[in-house]
Amino acid sequence: MAAVTLSVSTVKPLGERVFVKVSESEEKTAGGILLPETAKEKPQVGEVVSVGPGKRNDDGSRAEVEVKVGDKVLYSKYAGTDIKLGSDEYVLLAEKDILAIVG
């Protein structure tokens, strides 16, 4: 079986899926308490790295995805598929799992 090497540039989402780089989790609380690795929550904010072509409509045309590369987005906590490339973490999401674009 051949080995496959993945990088951000080789991952192209299909349909209405979006590839997001996960933001770093908080190292300490607002009060200044350092959090151990086991107490950190999974971040729900990330930057869009790649966007699929969009969902197919009944007539065969494509519906445009509402987010674009570079947008910072807020997504559902348990949504998507987690992917680790090198030391960076990414998540592959369906467009419906994106809740908001963060300004």
C-alpha positions as CSV (number, residue, x, y, z in Angstrom):
1,M,0.0,0.0,0.0
2,A,1.4,3.4,-1.0
3,A,1.9,6.1,1.7
4,V,0.0,9.3,1.3
5,T,1.5,12.6,2.5
6,L,-1.0,15.3,3.4
7,S,-0.4,19.0,3.6
8,V,-2.7,22.0,3.8
9,S,-2.2,22.7,0.1
10,T,-3.2,19.1,-0.9
11,V,-6.5,19.0,1.0
12,K,-9.4,20.2,-1.1
13,P,-12.8,19.9,0.5
14,L,-15.7,18.4,-1.5
15,G,-19.2,19.8,-1.7
16,E,-20.2,22.2,1.0
17,R,-17.3,21.3,3.3
18,V,-14.9,23.7,4.8
19,F,-11.3,23.1,6.1
20,V,-10.5,25.1,9.2
21,K,-7.3,25.7,11.1
22,V,-8.2,25.4,14.8
23,S,-7.1,28.4,17.0
24,E,-4.9,27.7,20.0
25,S,-6.7,26.8,23.2
26,E,-6.4,29.2,26.2
27,E,-3.3,28.6,28.4
28,K,-4.7,30.3,31.4
29,T,-8.0,31.5,32.8
30,A,-9.2,35.2,33.0
31,G,-8.1,35.1,36.6
32,G,-4.5,34.1,35.6
33,I,-4.7,30.4,36.7
34,L,-2.6,28.2,34.4
35,L,-4.6,25.3,32.9
36,P,-3.1,21.8,32.6
37,E,-3.4,20.0,29.3
38,T,-6.2,17.8,30.5
39,A,-8.4,20.7,31.6
40,K,-8.3,22.6,28.3
41,E,-11.5,22.7,26.3
42,K,-11.5,22.1,22.5
43,P,-11.6,25.5,20.8
44,Q,-14.6,26.4,18.7
45,V,-12.9,29.2,16.7
46,G,-10.7,28.8,13.7
47,E,-9.6,30.3,10.4
48,V,-10.9,29.0,7.1
49,V,-8.0,27.5,5.1
50,S,-9.9,25.9,2.2
51,V,-13.5,25.8,0.9
52,G,-15.3,23.3,-1.3
53,P,-17.1,24.2,-4.5
54,G,-20.6,24.2,-2.8
55,K,-23.6,22.0,-2.6
56,R,-25.3,20.8,-5.8
57,N,-28.9,22.1,-6.3
58,D,-31.6,20.0,-7.8
59,D,-31.0,21.6,-11.2
60,G,-27.3,20.7,-11.1
61,S,-26.0,24.2,-10.4
62,R,-23.9,24.8,-7.3
63,A,-24.9,26.9,-4.2
64,E,-22.0,29.1,-3.1
65,V,-20.5,28.5,0.3
66,E,-21.0,31.6,2.5
67,V,-17.5,31.6,4.0
68,K,-14.3,32.3,2.2
69,V,-10.6,31.5,2.8
70,G,-9.2,33.8,5.6
71,D,-12.6,34.2,7.5
72,K,-12.4,33.5,11.2
73,V,-15.4,31.3,12.1
74,L,-17.2,30.0,15.2
75,Y,-18.3,26.4,14.8
76,S,-20.3,23.7,16.8
77,K,-18.3,22.1,19.6
78,Y,-18.5,18.5,18.5
79,A,-18.8,19.0,14.7
80,G,-16.5,17.9,12.0
81,T,-13.5,15.6,11.7
82,D,-10.3,16.4,13.5
83,I,-7.1,16.3,11.5
84,K,-3.6,16.9,12.6
85,L,-1.0,17.9,10.0
86,G,2.4,18.4,11.6
87,S,2.0,20.3,14.8
88,D,-1.2,22.1,13.6
89,E,-4.7,21.0,14.2
90,Y,-7.5,21.3,11.6
91,V,-11.2,20.4,11.4
92,L,-13.1,19.4,8.3
93,L,-16.7,20.8,8.7
94,A,-19.9,20.8,6.8
95,E,-21.0,24.4,6.1
96,K,-24.1,23.9,8.3
97,D,-21.8,23.4,11.3
98,I,-20.4,26.9,11.1
99,L,-22.4,29.1,13.4
100,A,-20.9,32.6,12.7
101,I,-18.2,34.6,11.1
102,V,-16.2,36.4,13.8
103,G,-15.3,40.0,12.9
